[in-house]
Amino acid sequence: MRVALVDPLAYTPPYDDALAAALAARGHEVSLLTGTFLHGEAPAPHGYSREEVFLPLSSRLLRGVPRAPLRVAVKGLEYGPSTLRLLRRIAHLDPAVVHVQWLPRPELDVHWLRRLARRRHVVLTAHDVVPRRPRARDAWPKVLETVSRIVVHSRRAVDELEELGVEPDRIARIPHPVFSVDEVPPPRGRTLLFFGLIRDYKGLDVLIGALPEIPDARLVVAGDPVDPVEPAQELARRLGVDERVEWRLGFLPDGQVLGLMADAAAVVLPYRRLDSSGVLATAIGYRRPVVVTDVGSLGEIVREFNAGEVVPPGDSAALASACTRLLEPEALSAASGGADAAARTLTWDAAAAEHERLYEELQRR
């Protein structure tokens, strides 16, 4: 089957790559139509083709300065031609299914999505079940009614879509698979790791606030700051824990992630909101115990496989207690075993098989 995966602004290259490669390994002809990744090198394609068709000028000329006002202006000028280029490329490829991973501007994207859906089966993965921006939220019902099927990662997301009026038979729950990674030694010690793109909603301030109540723990904060980290650094100084925090700011190549995971006893995701997380999928791939907040699919996965602790979002006291419990050697070992069970179950081949069944069902319509 010929499949086109679409991630216009390259929001999640590791996810796109892993899904495309897994579908290709099952014998499908897969094309990933995307843009330039702004936070490092995108994965090299294996078994599928990758084409940068969206916003090529602004992405390439102003790479490394994603917040530049000039880039915003150039993006606006490029948007229309990019959507036409995307539609022309899809028409040339003539796929049986177009699977959209992200819509950067749903209030605008719904127009080209409707054109596409008149002639082809269109699937949307709602990585964010409901967009955060008000204009995007207003357009979201139109997006949901346009596509043939909607993929989500959690049972909670299924419930949310049904509350929005989406028919249950148009929703497919496919859990976020775990990334395949190199083996590292079993977890030990008292080093906590917070890593990935640093955004305000990821709750780094909540974790810093919990650190004084986690005895003898060390925290490594590693990742590219999309939002400022100075408030969290100031909080660490004010609480007297700044000497227990190591800051490794900037894009993290895969080789550095390996070293971070080898040194970490547990990974902490104190997110205020999220529907699914590549950080969690990576941590579990390394068989690292995790402490997560009960948002989106995070708590579901950790509870199902006993891979760590689950706490309410925004609660520093609960986070401190959970981290303290998990850092006990017996708890670390048990949670690492749970992460191993999750990694063996939530494979990309299993996810590709579920996508394959979904695509074949649409073909039979």
N, C-alpha and C positions, 0 to 999 in steps of 0.2 A: 504494500500500500504506500502511496506517495503522501507524505505528511509535511506541512509547512508549520514550523514553530515560529511564533512572532513575539519578540521582546524588544519593542522599538528603541528604548533608551538603554538597553543592556543593564537592567536593574539587577538581575540575578544570573550572571554568566555561569557560576558553578552548577546551579540547578539546571539551567538550559542545556549545558554541555552534558551533564550526566543523564538527563532524560533523553536527549537526542541520541547519545551513544548507545543507551540501553535499547531504544526502539530500533536503531540501526542493527544492533546485534541480533535482534529478532527477525531480521530480514526486510525491514521497511526502508524505503528511500526517503531520507529526512533532510530537509533544508531548514536551517536556522536563519531567519531574517531579523536583523538586529541593528544596533548602533555601536559606536565606539565606547568601550568600557573606560570610565574616567578614573578608576581607582586601582590601576595596575594592568597587568597583561591578562587578557581573556584566555581561557584554556584552549589548547590546540585541538581542532576537531579530530575525532576518531570515528570513521565510518560514516560520517555525515558531512554536508557542506555548510559553511558559515559565510554569510554575506552581510556586510555593513551597508544597509540601504537607507537608514534613517538618520537625518541631521548630520551628514558627513562633514560639512564645512565647519560648523560651530564646534563640533566634537573634536575634530582634528586640530584646528587652528588654536583653540583655546583650552586644550587638554591641560589638566593640572590646576586650572583656575575656574572651577565649576560655578562659582558665585559671581563671576565677573559680569557687570551690567552689559558689556558689549556682547557677551555670549547670549544673554537673555534676548537681546534685540535680534541677533543673527538667528537664533532658534525660531523666533516668531516669523522671520522672513522665510526660513527654510521649511516650516511646518507643512504648508500646502504642497509644495513640490515633493516633499518626502512621502506624504501619504499617497500621492499619485504614483511615485516610483514604487512604493510598496505594493500598491494594487496591480500595477503593470507586471511586477515581478511574480506575484502570485498567479496572475492570469497566464504568464508564460510557463510557470512550473506545473500548473493545472493539478494541484493536489486534491486528493479525495477529501481531506480534512485540513482545515486551518485551525491551529490551536494557539490561541493568544494567551501569553503568560502575564502581560502587564498592559495597562492602558494609562499612559502618563497623564493625559488630560481627557478624562471620560466625557466632559462636556463638549469637547471637539471631536474626540475619537469616535463617538457614537455615529457620526455621519458616514465616515468611511466604513465603519463596521456594518452598518445597514446595507451599504452597497455590496459588500462582500457576502453578507448573509442571504442576499436574494438568489445567489447562484451556487453557494457552497455550504457545506456543513461547517459551522463555526463553534468551537469549544473555547470556553474561557476558564482559566484557573484563577479563582478569586483568592490570591495570596493574602490580600487585605479584603476581608469579607465585605466591609463597608469602608469606602475611602474616608480620609480624614478631612480633606478640604471641603468647605461648604458647597462650592460650585460643583465639585465632583460628586458629592453626595446627592445633590439635587438631580444630577443626570443619571445616577446609578440605576434606578428602576428601568429607564429606557434601555440601558446597556443589557440588563439582565433579561429583559423580554426579547431582545434582539437575537441572542445566541441560542444555539440548539441545546447545549448542555453546559453545566457549570461544575467545575471540579473544586472541591475544598479539602482541607487536610484534617478537620476535626469534627466530632459530633456536635460540638457547640456551634460551629459554623453552619452545619446543616440546619440546626434549629433557628439560627438567625435568618437564614435565607427563607425558610418557611414562614417566619414571622413577617417577612417583607412581601409575602404572597407568591413566592416561587413554588411551583408544583414539585412535590417530592420526587417524581420520576424524571425530573430534569436536573437533579442534583446527584453528583457522584462523589462520595467520600473516598479519597485515596491518601492515606497518611504520608507525610513528608518522609522520603527515604533517608537512610543514613549514608553519609559519604564514605567511600572506601579510602582508607588511609594506611600509612605504614604502622607497623606494630611498635609500641613503646612499652617500657617496663610497667608493672602494676603500680597504681597510685600509692603514694606514701608521703609523709611529712604534713606540713600545715600551710602550704601555699595555695591561695585561692587565685583563680584567673578570671578576669573580665576581659573579653576580647571581641574584635570585630569593629565595624564602623561605629563610632561613638556618636550617639544621638541622645537628645534630652529624654525622650520617652523610654530609653533603656534603663533608666533608674540608677545610674552610677552614683548619684548623690545619696540614694537610699543605702547602697552598699557601703559607701564611706561612712555614713551615719551609724551603720551596724558594727563597723570594725572595732571600736573601743570595747565592745562587749564580746568579742571573739578572742579568747585568750591565746596569746603567742602566735596568732595568725599573721601571715604576710600576704599582701595583695599585689598582684601584677595587673596593671591596666595596659592593654596592648591593642592598638588599632588606630585607624585614621579618624581624626576628629572632624566630623561633618558639622557638629555644633560645638561651641566653645567648651573647653575643659577647665578653664580658670576658676569658675565657681566651685567645682568639685575639689580642685587643688587647694583653694582657700579654705574650704570646709575641713579638709584633712589637717591643715595647719591649725585651724581653730580648735579642733578636737584633740590635737596632740598626737596624731597617728601618721603624720606625713613621713616619718622615717620608716614606717612599715609599708609604705606604698612605693612601688617602682613603676615609673611611667615609661612606656615604650610607644611613643606616638609616631604615627606614620603608617603607610601601607605595609601590610604583612605578607611577604612572599611565603609560598608553601613551606619552604625550608625552615623559616622562623617559627611557623605554627607548630611544626613537629617538635622543635626544642621547647617551646612554651608548654605544650601538652606533656612532654616527658617530665618537666619540672613541676607540673601542677598536681596537687592532690585532688582538687575538685574545681569545676567551672561553675560560675554563678551568673544567672540571668535574671536580674531583679526588675524585669520590664514592667512598665505601667500598662502597656497595651501592646498587642501583637497577635497575629493569627497563626503564624508558623515561623520557624527560625532555622536558617542555615547554620547558625552558631551552635544550636542544640544538636543538629544532625552531625556536625563536625565533632563536637565533644563526645557524643556517643560513639562515633566511629573510632575514636581513640580509646574507647572503653573508660572514659572519665566519668566518675560520679558527678551529679549536677544538683544545684539548688535553683529552682525556678519559681517564678510567680505563677499563680493560677489564671493565666490569660491564654486565650486561643487554644491551640493544641498542646501547649507546653506541659501543663499539668496532666493532661490525659496520657501522654506518652510516658512520662516519668512514673505515674501511678501504675499504669498497666504493666510495666516491666520492673518496677521497684528499683529504678535507676538513681534514686536520690531522694531529695526532699522537695515538697511543694508548700509555698507560703502565700498569703494574700499579698497583692501588689501594694507598694507604698508603706509597708510595715517594717521599719528597721529592727524593732525588737524581735519580731517573729523571724526575720531573716538571720539575725545574730544567733538565736537559739537553734535554728535549723543548721546553720554552718557549724556551730559548735558540736552538735550531735553527729553530723556527718564526718567530721574530721577525726572521730575516734577510729582506731585501726579496724575494728571488726565491722563498723558501719561502712567504712570505705571499701573494704573487701566485698561486702554483700552488695553494695550499690554498683561496684564495678562489674560484678557478675550480672546484675540486671542490665547494665549498659551493653554487655556482651550479648545477652539474649535479644535485646532490641536490635542491635546491629545485625544479628543473624536473621532476624525476621523482616525488618524493614529495608529490604534490598532494592536496588534500582531495577533489577530484572523483574521482581514482583510488581513494582509500580508500573513498569512498562507493560507487563501482561494485563494489568487492570486498564491502562489507557488503550491498549490494543482491543480489548473487549468493548470498551466504550465506542471506539471508532467503528468497529465492525457492526455494532448495533445501529449506529447512524447510517451506515452504508445499506443496511437492510430496509431502511424506511422507504 
